[in-house]
């Protein structure tokens, strides 16, 4: 892991096209801004974990569960 020190209004460039800027530091909280291309998804760690778990559950759905889905109206 690379550990860098930054002060407010200082930035880090990642891969030449992502800029992470320290906006504000208050006690033990830090606000950061991320400027990245629109095709790059950015999630907080806990949201990323929830999405990964939901995707895993969706990929292991059994045929029995699919049979219990409501049928679309005619």
N, CA, C and O atoms as a GROMACS GRO file, in nm:
protein
  296
    1UNK      N    1   0.084  -0.116   0.000
    1UNK     CA    2   0.000   0.000   0.000
    1UNK      C    3   0.090   0.124   0.000
    1UNK      O    4   0.186   0.134   0.077
    2UNK      N    5   0.057   0.215  -0.085
    2UNK     CA    6   0.126   0.344  -0.090
    2UNK      C    7   0.056   0.439   0.006
    2UNK      O    8  -0.066   0.454   0.000
    3UNK      N    9   0.131   0.503   0.094
    3UNK     CA   10   0.074   0.598   0.190
    3UNK      C   11   0.133   0.735   0.159
    3UNK      O   12   0.255   0.753   0.158
    4UNK      N   13   0.046   0.832   0.134
    4UNK     CA   14   0.088   0.968   0.102
    4UNK      C   15   0.025   1.065   0.200
    4UNK      O   16  -0.085   1.043   0.250
    5UNK      N   17   0.095   1.172   0.227
    5UNK     CA   18   0.039   1.280   0.310
    5UNK      C   19  -0.004   1.393   0.217
    5UNK      O   20   0.069   1.430   0.126
    6UNK      N   21  -0.122   1.446   0.240
    6UNK     CA   22  -0.174   1.557   0.162
    6UNK      C   23  -0.240   1.655   0.256
    6UNK      O   24  -0.291   1.616   0.361
    7UNK      N   25  -0.240   1.780   0.220
    7UNK     CA   26  -0.309   1.885   0.295
    7UNK      C   27  -0.430   1.929   0.213
    7UNK      O   28  -0.440   1.896   0.095
    8UNK      N   29  -0.522   2.004   0.275
    8UNK     CA   30  -0.637   2.052   0.197
    8UNK      C   31  -0.593   2.124   0.069
    8UNK      O   32  -0.496   2.200   0.068
    9UNK      N   33  -0.667   2.098  -0.036
    9UNK     CA   34  -0.644   2.153  -0.170
    9UNK      C   35  -0.524   2.092  -0.242
    9UNK      O   36  -0.485   2.140  -0.348
   10UNK      N   37  -0.464   1.987  -0.186
   10UNK     CA   38  -0.359   1.914  -0.255
   10UNK      C   39  -0.420   1.788  -0.315
   10UNK      O   40  -0.517   1.733  -0.262
   11UNK      N   41  -0.364   1.743  -0.426
   11UNK     CA   42  -0.422   1.633  -0.501
   11UNK      C   43  -0.325   1.519  -0.524
   11UNK      O   44  -0.204   1.532  -0.503
   12UNK      N   45  -0.381   1.407  -0.567
   12UNK     CA   46  -0.308   1.289  -0.610
   12UNK      C   47  -0.363   1.253  -0.747
   12UNK      O   48  -0.485   1.253  -0.766
   13UNK      N   49  -0.277   1.223  -0.842
   13UNK     CA   50  -0.320   1.181  -0.976
   13UNK      C   51  -0.300   1.030  -0.986
   13UNK      O   52  -0.193   0.979  -0.954
   14UNK      N   53  -0.404   0.960  -1.031
   14UNK     CA   54  -0.399   0.815  -1.048
   14UNK      C   55  -0.419   0.782  -1.196
   14UNK      O   56  -0.516   0.825  -1.257
   15UNK      N   57  -0.328   0.708  -1.251
   15UNK     CA   58  -0.337   0.660  -1.389
   15UNK      C   59  -0.347   0.774  -1.491
   15UNK      O   60  -0.392   0.751  -1.604
   16UNK      N   61  -0.307   0.893  -1.454
   16UNK     CA   62  -0.306   1.005  -1.546
   16UNK      C   63  -0.441   1.067  -1.576
   16UNK      O   64  -0.447   1.172  -1.639
   17UNK      N   65  -0.551   1.004  -1.533
   17UNK     CA   66  -0.683   1.059  -1.565
   17UNK      C   67  -0.780   1.064  -1.446
   17UNK      O   68  -0.897   1.096  -1.464
   18UNK      N   69  -0.732   1.034  -1.326
   18UNK     CA   70  -0.815   1.040  -1.206
   18UNK      C   71  -0.744   1.131  -1.107
   18UNK      O   72  -0.628   1.109  -1.072
   19UNK      N   73  -0.815   1.234  -1.061
   19UNK     CA   74  -0.757   1.326  -0.963
   19UNK      C   75  -0.835   1.315  -0.833
   19UNK      O   76  -0.957   1.329  -0.831
   20UNK      N   77  -0.763   1.289  -0.725
   20UNK     CA   78  -0.822   1.282  -0.592
   20UNK      C   79  -0.770   1.401  -0.514
   20UNK      O   80  -0.649   1.416  -0.495
   21UNK      N   81  -0.861   1.488  -0.469
   21UNK     CA   82  -0.823   1.611  -0.400
   21UNK      C   83  -0.876   1.610  -0.258
   21UNK      O   84  -0.993   1.578  -0.235
   22UNK      N   85  -0.791   1.646  -0.163
   22UNK     CA   86  -0.834   1.663  -0.024
   22UNK      C   87  -0.904   1.798  -0.016
   22UNK      O   88  -0.843   1.902  -0.040
   23UNK      N   89  -1.032   1.796   0.016
   23UNK     CA   90  -1.110   1.919   0.023
   23UNK      C   91  -1.108   1.981   0.161
   23UNK      O   92  -1.095   2.103   0.176
   24UNK      N   93  -1.121   1.896   0.264
   24UNK     CA   94  -1.134   1.949   0.400
   24UNK      C   95  -1.098   1.842   0.500
   24UNK      O   96  -1.125   1.724   0.479
   25UNK      N   97  -1.037   1.883   0.609
   25UNK     CA   98  -1.006   1.793   0.720
   25UNK      C   99  -1.066   1.854   0.845
   25UNK      O  100  -1.035   1.967   0.881
   26UNK      N  101  -1.153   1.776   0.913
   26UNK     CA  102  -1.215   1.820   1.039
   26UNK      C  103  -1.201   1.707   1.139
   26UNK      O  104  -1.271   1.606   1.129
   27UNK      N  105  -1.114   1.722   1.234
   27UNK     CA  106  -1.094   1.617   1.334
   27UNK      C  107  -1.052   1.488   1.268
   27UNK      O  108  -0.950   1.482   1.199
   28UNK      N  109  -1.133   1.382   1.288
   28UNK     CA  110  -1.098   1.253   1.229
   28UNK      C  111  -1.176   1.227   1.099
   28UNK      O  112  -1.181   1.113   1.052
   29UNK      N  113  -1.235   1.331   1.040
   29UNK     CA  114  -1.306   1.317   0.912
   29UNK      C  115  -1.231   1.393   0.804
   29UNK      O  116  -1.174   1.500   0.828
   30UNK      N  117  -1.233   1.337   0.686
   30UNK     CA  118  -1.170   1.401   0.572
   30UNK      C  119  -1.269   1.401   0.456
   30UNK      O  120  -1.335   1.300   0.433
   31UNK      N  121  -1.280   1.510   0.385
   31UNK     CA  122  -1.365   1.518   0.266
   31UNK      C  123  -1.272   1.518   0.146
   31UNK      O  124  -1.177   1.596   0.139
   32UNK      N  125  -1.301   1.430   0.051
   32UNK     CA  126  -1.221   1.424  -0.070
   32UNK      C  127  -1.310   1.444  -0.192
   32UNK      O  128  -1.430   1.414  -0.188
   33UNK      N  129  -1.251   1.492  -0.297
   33UNK     CA  130  -1.320   1.505  -0.425
   33UNK      C  131  -1.248   1.416  -0.525
   33UNK      O  132  -1.125   1.409  -0.525
   34UNK      N  133  -1.325   1.350  -0.610
   34UNK     CA  134  -1.267   1.261  -0.710
   34UNK      C  135  -1.314   1.307  -0.847
   34UNK      O  136  -1.434   1.314  -0.873
   35UNK      N  137  -1.220   1.337  -0.933
   35UNK     CA  138  -1.250   1.376  -1.071
   35UNK      C  139  -1.200   1.263  -1.160
   35UNK      O  140  -1.080   1.238  -1.171
   36UNK      N  141  -1.295   1.193  -1.224
   36UNK     CA  142  -1.261   1.077  -1.306
   36UNK      C  143  -1.351   1.073  -1.429
   36UNK      O  144  -1.458   1.133  -1.429
   37UNK      N  145  -1.308   1.004  -1.533
   37UNK     CA  146  -1.394   0.988  -1.651
   37UNK      C  147  -1.526   0.921  -1.612
   37UNK      O  148  -1.531   0.842  -1.518
   38UNK      N  149  -1.632   0.953  -1.686
   38UNK     CA  150  -1.766   0.900  -1.655
   38UNK      C  151  -1.774   0.748  -1.664
   38UNK      O  152  -1.860   0.688  -1.599
   39UNK      N  153  -1.689   0.686  -1.742
   39UNK     CA  154  -1.697   0.540  -1.759
   39UNK      C  155  -1.631   0.464  -1.644
   39UNK      O  156  -1.631   0.341  -1.644
   40UNK      N  157  -1.576   0.535  -1.547
   40UNK     CA  158  -1.516   0.471  -1.430
   40UNK      C  159  -1.615   0.481  -1.314
   40UNK      O  160  -1.657   0.591  -1.277
   41UNK      N  161  -1.650   0.366  -1.256
   41UNK     CA  162  -1.742   0.366  -1.142
   41UNK      C  163  -1.662   0.385  -1.014
   41UNK      O  164  -1.553   0.331  -0.998
   42UNK      N  165  -1.719   0.463  -0.924
   42UNK     CA  166  -1.655   0.491  -0.795
   42UNK      C  167  -1.759   0.466  -0.686
   42UNK      O  168  -1.867   0.525  -0.688
   43UNK      N  169  -1.726   0.379  -0.591
   43UNK     CA  170  -1.816   0.348  -0.480
   43UNK      C  171  -1.738   0.352  -0.350
   43UNK      O  172  -1.618   0.326  -0.347
   44UNK      N  173  -1.808   0.385  -0.242
   44UNK     CA  174  -1.749   0.368  -0.110
   44UNK      C  175  -1.728   0.218  -0.088
   44UNK      O  176  -1.798   0.136  -0.147
   45UNK      N  177  -1.633   0.183  -0.002
   45UNK     CA  178  -1.599   0.042   0.020
   45UNK      C  179  -1.720  -0.041   0.064
   45UNK      O  180  -1.739  -0.152   0.015
   46UNK      N  181  -1.803   0.012   0.155
   46UNK     CA  182  -1.916  -0.067   0.205
   46UNK      C  183  -2.022  -0.088   0.096
   46UNK      O  184  -2.088  -0.192   0.093
   47UNK      N  185  -2.039   0.010   0.007
   47UNK     CA  186  -2.134  -0.006  -0.104
   47UNK      C  187  -2.080  -0.108  -0.204
   47UNK      O  188  -2.156  -0.190  -0.256
   48UNK      N  189  -1.951  -0.102  -0.230
   48UNK     CA  190  -1.888  -0.200  -0.320
   48UNK      C  191  -1.908  -0.342  -0.268
   48UNK      O  192  -1.938  -0.433  -0.345
   49UNK      N  193  -1.891  -0.361  -0.137
   49UNK     CA  194  -1.910  -0.493  -0.077
   49UNK      C  195  -2.055  -0.540  -0.091
   49UNK      O  196  -2.079  -0.657  -0.121
   50UNK      N  197  -2.151  -0.450  -0.071
   50UNK     CA  198  -2.293  -0.486  -0.087
   50UNK      C  199  -2.324  -0.525  -0.231
   50UNK      O  200  -2.394  -0.622  -0.256
   51UNK      N  201  -2.271  -0.449  -0.326
   51UNK     CA  202  -2.294  -0.481  -0.467
   51UNK      C  203  -2.233  -0.616  -0.504
   51UNK      O  204  -2.294  -0.694  -0.577
   52UNK      N  205  -2.113  -0.644  -0.455
   52UNK     CA  206  -2.048  -0.772  -0.483
   52UNK      C  207  -2.128  -0.888  -0.425
   52UNK      O  208  -2.144  -0.991  -0.491
   53UNK      N  209  -2.180  -0.872  -0.303
   53UNK     CA  210  -2.262  -0.977  -0.241
   53UNK      C  211  -2.392  -0.997  -0.319
   53UNK      O  212  -2.434  -1.111  -0.340
   54UNK      N  213  -2.455  -0.889  -0.360
   54UNK     CA  214  -2.580  -0.900  -0.436
   54UNK      C  215  -2.555  -0.968  -0.570
   54UNK      O  216  -2.635  -1.051  -0.614
   55UNK      N  217  -2.445  -0.935  -0.636
   55UNK     CA  218  -2.412  -0.999  -0.763
   55UNK      C  219  -2.384  -1.147  -0.744
   55UNK      O  220  -2.423  -1.229  -0.827
   56UNK      N  221  -2.316  -1.182  -0.635
   56UNK     CA  222  -2.287  -1.323  -0.608
   56UNK      C  223  -2.416  -1.400  -0.583
   56UNK      O  224  -2.435  -1.510  -0.635
   57UNK      N  225  -2.506  -1.341  -0.504
   57UNK     CA  226  -2.635  -1.406  -0.476
   57UNK      C  227  -2.717  -1.422  -0.603
   57UNK      O  228  -2.781  -1.525  -0.623
   58UNK      N  229  -2.716  -1.322  -0.688
   58UNK     CA  230  -2.792  -1.328  -0.812
   58UNK      C  231  -2.738  -1.435  -0.906
   58UNK      O  232  -2.814  -1.497  -0.980
   59UNK      N  233  -2.608  -1.456  -0.903
   59UNK     CA  234  -2.548  -1.554  -0.994
   59UNK      C  235  -2.568  -1.697  -0.947
   59UNK      O  236  -2.546  -1.791  -1.023
   60UNK      N  237  -2.608  -1.715  -0.820
   60UNK     CA  238  -2.628  -1.850  -0.768
   60UNK      C  239  -2.775  -1.882  -0.748
   60UNK      O  240  -2.808  -1.976  -0.675
   61UNK      N  241  -2.863  -1.808  -0.811
   61UNK     CA  242  -3.006  -1.833  -0.800
   61UNK      C  243  -3.039  -1.969  -0.861
   61UNK      O  244  -2.991  -2.003  -0.969
   62UNK      N  245  -3.120  -2.046  -0.791
   62UNK     CA  246  -3.154  -2.180  -0.838
   62UNK      C  247  -3.275  -2.176  -0.930
   62UNK      O  248  -3.348  -2.078  -0.934
   63UNK      N  249  -3.294  -2.284  -1.003
   63UNK     CA  250  -3.408  -2.295  -1.092
   63UNK      C  251  -3.539  -2.292  -1.012
   63UNK      O  252  -3.640  -2.240  -1.061
   64UNK      N  253  -3.539  -2.348  -0.890
   64UNK     CA  254  -3.659  -2.344  -0.805
   64UNK      C  255  -3.699  -2.201  -0.775
   64UNK      O  256  -3.818  -2.168  -0.779
   65UNK      N  257  -3.603  -2.116  -0.746
   65UNK     CA  258  -3.634  -1.976  -0.716
   65UNK      C  259  -3.687  -1.906  -0.839
   65UNK      O  260  -3.777  -1.823  -0.829
   66UNK      N  261  -3.634  -1.940  -0.955
   66UNK     CA  262  -3.682  -1.877  -1.077
   66UNK      C  263  -3.826  -1.919  -1.107
   66UNK      O  264  -3.903  -1.840  -1.161
   67UNK      N  265  -3.862  -2.042  -1.074
   67UNK     CA  266  -3.998  -2.090  -1.096
   67UNK      C  267  -4.100  -2.020  -1.008
   67UNK      O  268  -4.219  -2.020  -1.040
   68UNK      N  269  -4.058  -1.961  -0.899
   68UNK     CA  270  -4.148  -1.892  -0.807
   68UNK      C  271  -4.169  -1.746  -0.843
   68UNK      O  272  -4.248  -1.677  -0.777
   69UNK      N  273  -4.100  -1.697  -0.944
   69UNK     CA  274  -4.117  -1.559  -0.986
   69UNK      C  275  -4.257  -1.539  -1.046
   69UNK      O  276  -4.307  -1.628  -1.114
   70UNK      N  277  -4.319  -1.425  -1.022
   70UNK     CA  278  -4.450  -1.400  -1.082
   70UNK      C  279  -4.440  -1.390  -1.234
   70UNK      O  280  -4.342  -1.340  -1.288
   71UNK      N  281  -4.541  -1.438  -1.300
   71UNK     CA  282  -4.542  -1.431  -1.448
   71UNK      C  283  -4.590  -1.294  -1.490
   71UNK      O  284  -4.674  -1.234  -1.423
   72UNK      N  285  -4.536  -1.243  -1.601
   72UNK     CA  286  -4.580  -1.112  -1.648
   72UNK      C  287  -4.726  -1.117  -1.693
   72UNK      O  288  -4.773  -1.220  -1.741
   73UNK      N  289  -4.799  -1.005  -1.679
   73UNK     CA  290  -4.940  -1.004  -1.721
   73UNK      C  291  -4.951  -1.018  -1.872
   73UNK      O  292  -4.862  -0.977  -1.946
   74UNK      N  293  -5.063  -1.077  -1.915
   74UNK     CA  294  -5.085  -1.097  -2.058
   74UNK      C  295  -5.157  -0.981  -2.119
   74UNK      O  296  -5.184  -0.980  -2.239
   0.00000   0.00000   0.00000
